[in-house]
Amino acid sequence: MSVIVETRCMMCGKKYQVDKEHPDFKKLEANPSVTFICDICNYRIRHESEEKQKEPKPM
């Protein structure tokens, strides 16, 4: 029997089913109202922040 927690991504609003292997499972199981951001949105945020920190290329 696998334990699954259903949660919603704060950024995109999609519903996700988080199983025991997911790193955020313990936090979500203890408190279902914890903020959850899916992997796709997490990578998007990381990419945008890295691009902002780069020096602009000279023209």
PDB file as gemmi writes it, atoms N, CA and C in Angstrom:
CRYST1    1.000    1.000    1.000  90.00  90.00  90.00 P 1                      
ATOM      1  N   MET A   1       0.844  -1.178   0.000  1.00  0.00           N  
ATOM      2  CA  MET A   1       0.000   0.000   0.000  1.00  0.00           C  
ATOM      3  C   MET A   1       0.892   1.245   0.000  1.00  0.00           C  
ATOM      4  N   SER A   2       0.764   2.055  -1.028  1.00  0.00           N  
ATOM      5  CA  SER A   2       1.587   3.267  -1.090  1.00  0.00           C  
ATOM      6  C   SER A   2       0.784   4.460  -0.585  1.00  0.00           C  
ATOM      7  N   VAL A   3       1.451   5.290   0.169  1.00  0.00           N  
ATOM      8  CA  VAL A   3       0.827   6.480   0.731  1.00  0.00           C  
ATOM      9  C   VAL A   3       1.072   7.635  -0.233  1.00  0.00           C  
ATOM     10  N   ILE A   4      -0.010   8.346  -0.601  1.00  0.00           N  
ATOM     11  CA  ILE A   4       0.086   9.461  -1.535  1.00  0.00           C  
ATOM     12  C   ILE A   4      -0.633  10.657  -0.927  1.00  0.00           C  
ATOM     13  N   VAL A   5       0.009  11.822  -1.037  1.00  0.00           N  
ATOM     14  CA  VAL A   5      -0.594  13.068  -0.587  1.00  0.00           C  
ATOM     15  C   VAL A   5      -0.889  13.905  -1.827  1.00  0.00           C  
ATOM     16  N   GLU A   6      -2.125  14.393  -1.948  1.00  0.00           N  
ATOM     17  CA  GLU A   6      -2.479  15.242  -3.089  1.00  0.00           C  
ATOM     18  C   GLU A   6      -2.337  16.695  -2.672  1.00  0.00           C  
ATOM     19  N   THR A   7      -1.641  17.470  -3.486  1.00  0.00           N  
ATOM     20  CA  THR A   7      -1.391  18.873  -3.185  1.00  0.00           C  
ATOM     21  C   THR A   7      -1.447  19.683  -4.470  1.00  0.00           C  
ATOM     22  N   ARG A   8      -1.446  20.995  -4.327  1.00  0.00           N  
ATOM     23  CA  ARG A   8      -1.530  21.896  -5.465  1.00  0.00           C  
ATOM     24  C   ARG A   8      -0.309  22.814  -5.475  1.00  0.00           C  
ATOM     25  N   CYS A   9       0.254  23.037  -6.674  1.00  0.00           N  
ATOM     26  CA  CYS A   9       1.415  23.911  -6.821  1.00  0.00           C  
ATOM     27  C   CYS A   9       0.986  25.360  -6.603  1.00  0.00           C  
ATOM     28  N   MET A  10       1.776  26.098  -5.847  1.00  0.00           N  
ATOM     29  CA  MET A  10       1.457  27.489  -5.555  1.00  0.00           C  
ATOM     30  C   MET A  10       1.615  28.381  -6.788  1.00  0.00           C  
ATOM     31  N   MET A  11       2.518  28.037  -7.703  1.00  0.00           N  
ATOM     32  CA  MET A  11       2.800  28.879  -8.859  1.00  0.00           C  
ATOM     33  C   MET A  11       1.840  28.621 -10.031  1.00  0.00           C  
ATOM     34  N   CYS A  12       1.714  27.367 -10.458  1.00  0.00           N  
ATOM     35  CA  CYS A  12       0.924  27.074 -11.652  1.00  0.00           C  
ATOM     36  C   CYS A  12      -0.485  26.586 -11.337  1.00  0.00           C  
ATOM     37  N   GLY A  13      -0.729  26.118 -10.114  1.00  0.00           N  
ATOM     38  CA  GLY A  13      -2.064  25.692  -9.715  1.00  0.00           C  
ATOM     39  C   GLY A  13      -2.417  24.261 -10.076  1.00  0.00           C  
ATOM     40  N   LYS A  14      -1.503  23.505 -10.677  1.00  0.00           N  
ATOM     41  CA  LYS A  14      -1.783  22.118 -11.028  1.00  0.00           C  
ATOM     42  C   LYS A  14      -1.791  21.247  -9.777  1.00  0.00           C  
ATOM     43  N   LYS A  15      -2.625  20.208  -9.814  1.00  0.00           N  
ATOM     44  CA  LYS A  15      -2.667  19.256  -8.709  1.00  0.00           C  
ATOM     45  C   LYS A  15      -1.620  18.182  -8.940  1.00  0.00           C  
ATOM     46  N   TYR A  16      -0.929  17.807  -7.869  1.00  0.00           N  
ATOM     47  CA  TYR A  16       0.094  16.777  -7.926  1.00  0.00           C  
ATOM     48  C   TYR A  16      -0.146  15.762  -6.830  1.00  0.00           C  
ATOM     49  N   GLN A  17       0.197  14.512  -7.122  1.00  0.00           N  
ATOM     50  CA  GLN A  17       0.154  13.458  -6.128  1.00  0.00           C  
ATOM     51  C   GLN A  17       1.590  13.158  -5.733  1.00  0.00           C  
ATOM     52  N   VAL A  18       1.911  13.423  -4.479  1.00  0.00           N  
ATOM     53  CA  VAL A  18       3.268  13.264  -3.973  1.00  0.00           C  
ATOM     54  C   VAL A  18       3.337  11.937  -3.222  1.00  0.00           C  
ATOM     55  N   ASP A  19       4.293  11.085  -3.629  1.00  0.00           N  
ATOM     56  CA  ASP A  19       4.447   9.801  -2.957  1.00  0.00           C  
ATOM     57  C   ASP A  19       5.628   9.830  -1.990  1.00  0.00           C  
ATOM     58  N   LYS A  20       5.924   8.687  -1.385  1.00  0.00           N  
ATOM     59  CA  LYS A  20       6.947   8.616  -0.338  1.00  0.00           C  
ATOM     60  C   LYS A  20       8.343   8.988  -0.814  1.00  0.00           C  
ATOM     61  N   GLU A  21       8.650   8.811  -2.093  1.00  0.00           N  
ATOM     62  CA  GLU A  21       9.996   9.090  -2.595  1.00  0.00           C  
ATOM     63  C   GLU A  21      10.268  10.579  -2.774  1.00  0.00           C  
ATOM     64  N   HIS A  22       9.243  11.397  -2.819  1.00  0.00           N  
ATOM     65  CA  HIS A  22       9.425  12.842  -3.037  1.00  0.00           C  
ATOM     66  C   HIS A  22      10.044  13.483  -1.796  1.00  0.00           C  
ATOM     67  N   PRO A  23      11.003  14.425  -1.986  1.00  0.00           N  
ATOM     68  CA  PRO A  23      11.676  15.054  -0.833  1.00  0.00           C  
ATOM     69  C   PRO A  23      10.730  15.849   0.079  1.00  0.00           C  
ATOM     70  N   ASP A  24       9.643  16.380  -0.445  1.00  0.00           N  
ATOM     71  CA  ASP A  24       8.713  17.189   0.363  1.00  0.00           C  
ATOM     72  C   ASP A  24       7.610  16.370   1.014  1.00  0.00           C  
ATOM     73  N   PHE A  25       7.658  15.051   0.889  1.00  0.00           N  
ATOM     74  CA  PHE A  25       6.572  14.219   1.385  1.00  0.00           C  
ATOM     75  C   PHE A  25       6.351  14.358   2.889  1.00  0.00           C  
ATOM     76  N   LYS A  26       7.419  14.335   3.663  1.00  0.00           N  
ATOM     77  CA  LYS A  26       7.282  14.398   5.124  1.00  0.00           C  
ATOM     78  C   LYS A  26       6.662  15.709   5.572  1.00  0.00           C  
ATOM     79  N   LYS A  27       7.060  16.829   4.930  1.00  0.00           N  
ATOM     80  CA  LYS A  27       6.479  18.131   5.286  1.00  0.00           C  
ATOM     81  C   LYS A  27       4.998  18.164   4.952  1.00  0.00           C  
ATOM     82  N   LEU A  28       4.630  17.649   3.765  1.00  0.00           N  
ATOM     83  CA  LEU A  28       3.233  17.670   3.343  1.00  0.00           C  
ATOM     84  C   LEU A  28       2.368  16.728   4.167  1.00  0.00           C  
ATOM     85  N   GLU A  29       2.939  15.612   4.569  1.00  0.00           N  
ATOM     86  CA  GLU A  29       2.178  14.663   5.377  1.00  0.00           C  
ATOM     87  C   GLU A  29       1.896  15.241   6.768  1.00  0.00           C  
ATOM     88  N   ALA A  30       2.869  15.935   7.341  1.00  0.00           N  
ATOM     89  CA  ALA A  30       2.702  16.513   8.669  1.00  0.00           C  
ATOM     90  C   ALA A  30       1.738  17.689   8.646  1.00  0.00           C  
ATOM     91  N   ASN A  31       1.831  18.530   7.601  1.00  0.00           N  
ATOM     92  CA  ASN A  31       0.984  19.717   7.505  1.00  0.00           C  
ATOM     93  C   ASN A  31       0.593  19.918   6.036  1.00  0.00           C  
ATOM     94  N   PRO A  32      -0.625  19.512   5.628  1.00  0.00           N  
ATOM     95  CA  PRO A  32      -1.025  19.605   4.214  1.00  0.00           C  
ATOM     96  C   PRO A  32      -1.126  21.037   3.676  1.00  0.00           C  
ATOM     97  N   SER A  33      -1.148  22.041   4.533  1.00  0.00           N  
ATOM     98  CA  SER A  33      -1.263  23.422   4.052  1.00  0.00           C  
ATOM     99  C   SER A  33       0.099  24.078   3.807  1.00  0.00           C  
ATOM    100  N   VAL A  34       1.189  23.277   3.853  1.00  0.00           N  
ATOM    101  CA  VAL A  34       2.530  23.787   3.578  1.00  0.00           C  
ATOM    102  C   VAL A  34       2.620  24.197   2.111  1.00  0.00           C  
ATOM    103  N   THR A  35       3.364  25.264   1.832  1.00  0.00           N  
ATOM    104  CA  THR A  35       3.548  25.724   0.472  1.00  0.00           C  
ATOM    105  C   THR A  35       4.298  24.682  -0.340  1.00  0.00           C  
ATOM    106  N   PHE A  36       3.750  24.350  -1.522  1.00  0.00           N  
ATOM    107  CA  PHE A  36       4.375  23.368  -2.408  1.00  0.00           C  
ATOM    108  C   PHE A  36       4.590  24.006  -3.769  1.00  0.00           C  
ATOM    109  N   ILE A  37       5.793  23.875  -4.308  1.00  0.00           N  
ATOM    110  CA  ILE A  37       6.107  24.346  -5.657  1.00  0.00           C  
ATOM    111  C   ILE A  37       6.617  23.144  -6.439  1.00  0.00           C  
ATOM    112  N   CYS A  38       5.995  22.858  -7.577  1.00  0.00           N  
ATOM    113  CA  CYS A  38       6.361  21.678  -8.365  1.00  0.00           C  
ATOM    114  C   CYS A  38       7.747  21.847  -8.978  1.00  0.00           C  
ATOM    115  N   ASP A  39       8.285  20.745  -9.492  1.00  0.00           N  
ATOM    116  CA  ASP A  39       9.636  20.750 -10.054  1.00  0.00           C  
ATOM    117  C   ASP A  39       9.746  21.672 -11.264  1.00  0.00           C  
ATOM    118  N   ILE A  40       8.738  21.688 -12.116  1.00  0.00           N  
ATOM    119  CA  ILE A  40       8.778  22.532 -13.319  1.00  0.00           C  
ATOM    120  C   ILE A  40       8.864  24.005 -12.936  1.00  0.00           C  
ATOM    121  N   CYS A  41       8.020  24.447 -12.016  1.00  0.00           N  
ATOM    122  CA  CYS A  41       8.051  25.849 -11.571  1.00  0.00           C  
ATOM    123  C   CYS A  41       9.346  26.152 -10.822  1.00  0.00           C  
ATOM    124  N   ASN A  42       9.833  25.195 -10.056  1.00  0.00           N  
ATOM    125  CA  ASN A  42      11.082  25.373  -9.330  1.00  0.00           C  
ATOM    126  C   ASN A  42      12.240  25.615 -10.303  1.00  0.00           C  
ATOM    127  N   TYR A  43      12.320  24.822 -11.373  1.00  0.00           N  
ATOM    128  CA  TYR A  43      13.377  25.004 -12.374  1.00  0.00           C  
ATOM    129  C   TYR A  43      13.212  26.338 -13.104  1.00  0.00           C  
ATOM    130  N   ARG A  44      11.965  26.724 -13.387  1.00  0.00           N  
ATOM    131  CA  ARG A  44      11.710  27.989 -14.074  1.00  0.00           C  
ATOM    132  C   ARG A  44      12.178  29.170 -13.220  1.00  0.00           C  
ATOM    133  N   ILE A  45      11.872  29.146 -11.940  1.00  0.00           N  
ATOM    134  CA  ILE A  45      12.285  30.216 -11.028  1.00  0.00           C  
ATOM    135  C   ILE A  45      13.806  30.274 -10.926  1.00  0.00           C  
ATOM    136  N   ARG A  46      14.438  29.113 -10.812  1.00  0.00           N  
ATOM    137  CA  ARG A  46      15.897  29.062 -10.721  1.00  0.00           C  
ATOM    138  C   ARG A  46      16.538  29.626 -11.992  1.00  0.00           C  
ATOM    139  N   HIS A  47      16.025  29.253 -13.153  1.00  0.00           N  
ATOM    140  CA  HIS A  47      16.576  29.739 -14.424  1.00  0.00           C  
ATOM    141  C   HIS A  47      16.427  31.256 -14.544  1.00  0.00           C  
ATOM    142  N   GLU A  48      15.249  31.783 -14.216  1.00  0.00           N  
ATOM    143  CA  GLU A  48      15.023  33.227 -14.301  1.00  0.00           C  
ATOM    144  C   GLU A  48      15.933  33.999 -13.351  1.00  0.00           C  
ATOM    145  N   SER A  49      16.135  33.479 -12.158  1.00  0.00           N  
ATOM    146  CA  SER A  49      16.987  34.192 -11.199  1.00  0.00           C  
ATOM    147  C   SER A  49      18.454  34.142 -11.640  1.00  0.00           C  
ATOM    148  N   GLU A  50      18.899  33.031 -12.217  1.00  0.00           N  
ATOM    149  CA  GLU A  50      20.270  32.954 -12.706  1.00  0.00           C  
ATOM    150  C   GLU A  50      20.485  33.894 -13.884  1.00  0.00           C  
ATOM    151  N   GLU A  51      19.496  34.009 -14.757  1.00  0.00           N  
ATOM    152  CA  GLU A  51      19.607  34.920 -15.904  1.00  0.00           C  
ATOM    153  C   GLU A  51      19.659  36.380 -15.453  1.00  0.00           C  
ATOM    154  N   LYS A  52      18.922  36.714 -14.415  1.00  0.00           N  
ATOM    155  CA  LYS A  52      18.913  38.091 -13.888  1.00  0.00           C  
ATOM    156  C   LYS A  52      20.257  38.465 -13.294  1.00  0.00           C  
ATOM    157  N   GLN A  53      20.962  37.495 -12.704  1.00  0.00           N  
ATOM    158  CA  GLN A  53      22.221  37.774 -12.037  1.00  0.00           C  
ATOM    159  C   GLN A  53      23.402  37.868 -12.987  1.00  0.00           C  
ATOM    160  N   LYS A  54      23.221  37.432 -14.222  1.00  0.00           N  
ATOM    161  CA  LYS A  54      24.314  37.492 -15.193  1.00  0.00           C  
ATOM    162  C   LYS A  54      24.592  38.938 -15.597  1.00  0.00           C  
ATOM    163  N   GLU A  55      25.844  39.203 -15.930  1.00  0.00           N  
ATOM    164  CA  GLU A  55      26.222  40.533 -16.416  1.00  0.00           C  
ATOM    165  C   GLU A  55      25.654  40.727 -17.825  1.00  0.00           C  
ATOM    166  N   PRO A  56      25.121  41.890 -18.130  1.00  0.00           N  
ATOM    167  CA  PRO A  56      24.632  42.105 -19.499  1.00  0.00           C  
ATOM    168  C   PRO A  56      25.798  42.130 -20.483  1.00  0.00           C  
ATOM    169  N   LYS A  57      25.549  41.573 -21.650  1.00  0.00           N  
ATOM    170  CA  LYS A  57      26.611  41.526 -22.658  1.00  0.00           C  
ATOM    171  C   LYS A  57      26.759  42.908 -23.291  1.00  0.00           C  
ATOM    172  N   PRO A  58      28.000  43.333 -23.519  1.00  0.00           N  
ATOM    173  CA  PRO A  58      28.196  44.649 -24.145  1.00  0.00           C  
ATOM    174  C   PRO A  58      27.773  44.611 -25.610  1.00  0.00           C  
ATOM    175  N   MET A  59      27.284  45.699 -26.061  1.00  0.00           N  
ATOM    176  CA  MET A  59      26.823  45.780 -27.446  1.00  0.00           C  
ATOM    177  C   MET A  59      27.940  46.093 -28.381  1.00  0.00           C  
TER     178      MET A  59                                                      
END                                                                             
